[in-house]
Amino acid sequence: MTTEIARRFTWLGRLLPGWLRAPGRSTVRYRYELERELHDGPAAGLSALALQLGLISATAGDPQLSARIDALRDTVCLLVERMRLLGATIHPPALAAGLEPTWTSVAEHGDLRLRLDLPGHDLGTQLSGRTGLLVADHLRTLEPGTTVQVRVRGKRLVRVHITEQRPGWEQRRHFRAVLG
């Protein structure tokens, strides 16, 4: 009997909209600065190191030494890529270009089917940043193959409605957020 009740609450919970918590203004700025610090500091330094290793490998006279240096350079390049992905997770670089490119990029990376319904006007820097991070963070939680529709409305008071349908699920899940 208890498992039947739990199953019904779970089913009902899938039908009711969930409320998403939007990041605050200071969080958006902090995440932007953290991403910039990762990109401009360690990622740039590792990229320079990979370039130097490539030059050393090209001038090395010993083929075995050259092969070992190339393997090390490949490892450094892999670390640079991982660091850039981490930075993009913290604050998507495409957010400067707008909401649509940001969410499209996150959806492509997560193999999601995305439909957007966005307002024809600019939301402003603060609201655009908060809205962008809110939806990007949610999209990263979804499993590949999920169909997602994101609808954004409002100017000073922005309403976000996300509808998702995960593969193999019959019900759609709804999430909402209001930002001001």
C-alpha positions in Angstrom: 0.0 0.0 0.0 2.8 2.4 0.9 4.6 1.9 -2.5 1.3 2.5 -4.3 0.9 5.9 -2.5 4.5 6.8 -3.2 4.0 5.9 -6.9 0.9 8.1 -7.1 2.7 11.1 -5.5 5.6 10.6 -7.9 3.2 10.5 -10.9 1.4 13.6 -9.6 4.7 15.4 -9.0 5.6 15.0 -12.7 2.4 16.7 -13.7 2.7 19.7 -11.4 5.0 22.5 -12.4 8.3 22.8 -10.5 9.7 26.1 -9.6 13.3 26.9 -10.6 15.4 29.1 -8.5 17.1 31.9 -10.5 20.6 32.9 -9.7 21.0 36.3 -8.1 22.7 39.3 -9.6 25.9 38.8 -7.6 26.0 35.1 -8.6 25.9 36.0 -12.3 28.8 38.4 -11.9 30.8 36.0 -9.8 30.4 33.1 -12.3 31.4 35.4 -15.1 34.5 36.5 -13.3 35.4 32.9 -12.4 35.0 31.8 -16.0 37.2 34.7 -17.1 39.8 33.8 -14.5 39.9 30.2 -15.7 40.1 31.2 -19.3 42.7 34.0 -18.9 44.9 32.2 -16.3 45.3 28.5 -16.3 43.8 27.7 -19.7 45.9 30.4 -21.5 49.1 29.2 -19.6 48.5 25.6 -20.6 47.8 26.6 -24.2 51.2 28.4 -24.3 52.9 25.4 -22.8 51.3 23.1 -25.5 52.7 25.4 -28.1 56.2 25.4 -26.6 56.1 21.6 -26.4 55.2 21.4 -30.1 58.2 23.6 -30.9 60.5 21.5 -28.8 59.2 18.3 -30.3 59.8 19.7 -33.9 63.4 20.6 -33.1 64.3 17.5 -31.1 66.7 15.3 -32.9 65.7 12.0 -31.2 62.5 10.4 -32.6 61.8 8.7 -29.3 62.1 12.0 -27.4 60.0 13.7 -30.0 57.3 11.1 -29.6 57.3 11.4 -25.7 57.1 15.2 -26.0 54.1 14.9 -28.5 52.3 12.6 -26.1 52.9 15.1 -23.3 51.6 18.0 -25.6 48.5 15.9 -26.4 47.8 15.5 -22.6 48.2 19.3 -22.1 45.8 20.0 -24.9 43.3 17.6 -23.4 43.6 19.5 -20.1 43.0 22.8 -21.8 39.9 21.4 -23.4 38.6 20.2 -20.1 39.3 23.5 -18.4 37.4 25.3 -21.2 34.4 23.0 -20.8 34.5 23.7 -17.0 34.6 27.4 -17.7 31.7 27.1 -20.1 29.7 25.2 -17.5 30.3 27.9 -14.9 29.4 30.7 -17.3 28.7 30.0 -21.0 30.9 32.3 -23.2 28.0 32.5 -25.8 25.9 34.4 -23.2 27.4 37.6 -24.4 25.9 36.9 -27.9 22.4 36.3 -26.4 20.1 33.7 -25.0 19.4 31.8 -28.2 23.0 31.1 -29.1 23.8 30.1 -25.5 20.9 27.7 -25.1 21.4 26.2 -28.6 25.0 25.6 -27.7 24.2 23.9 -24.4 21.4 21.8 -26.1 23.7 20.7 -28.9 26.4 19.7 -26.4 23.8 17.7 -24.3 22.1 16.2 -27.4 18.8 17.8 -26.6 15.9 18.7 -28.9 15.3 22.4 -28.2 12.5 24.7 -29.2 12.7 28.4 -28.2 9.9 30.9 -27.8 11.7 34.2 -27.0 10.4 37.8 -26.8 11.3 40.1 -29.6 12.9 42.6 -27.3 16.1 42.7 -25.3 15.8 41.8 -21.6 18.8 43.9 -20.6 22.1 42.8 -19.3 21.1 41.8 -15.8 17.9 39.9 -16.6 19.5 38.3 -19.7 22.4 37.0 -17.6 20.2 35.6 -14.9 17.7 34.1 -17.3 20.5 32.6 -19.4 22.2 30.9 -16.5 18.9 29.7 -15.1 17.9 27.9 -18.3 21.5 26.7 -19.2 21.9 25.2 -15.8 18.6 23.3 -16.1 19.4 22.1 -19.7 22.7 20.6 -18.3 20.6 18.4 -16.0 18.7 16.7 -18.7 19.5 13.3 -20.3 20.3 13.1 -24.0 17.4 12.9 -26.4 15.1 15.0 -24.2 12.7 17.4 -26.0 12.7 20.8 -24.4 10.6 23.9 -25.0 11.7 27.2 -23.4 9.3 30.1 -23.4 10.3 33.5 -22.0 7.9 36.4 -21.6 8.0 39.9 -20.0 10.3 42.9 -19.7 10.8 44.0 -16.1 9.3 40.8 -14.7 10.5 37.9 -16.8 8.6 34.7 -16.7 10.3 31.5 -17.8 8.4 28.3 -18.6 10.3 25.1 -19.5 8.5 22.0 -20.7 10.5 18.8 -21.1 9.7 15.4 -22.2 12.4 12.8 -21.4 12.9 9.8 -23.7 10.5 7.0 -22.8 8.3 9.1 -20.6 4.7 9.8 -21.6 4.2 12.8 -19.3 5.7 16.2 -19.8 7.3 18.0 -16.9 6.9 21.7 -16.5 9.2 24.1 -14.7 8.7 27.8 -14.1 10.6 30.8 -12.8 10.0 34.5 -12.4 12.8 37.0 -12.4 12.6 40.6 -11.6 
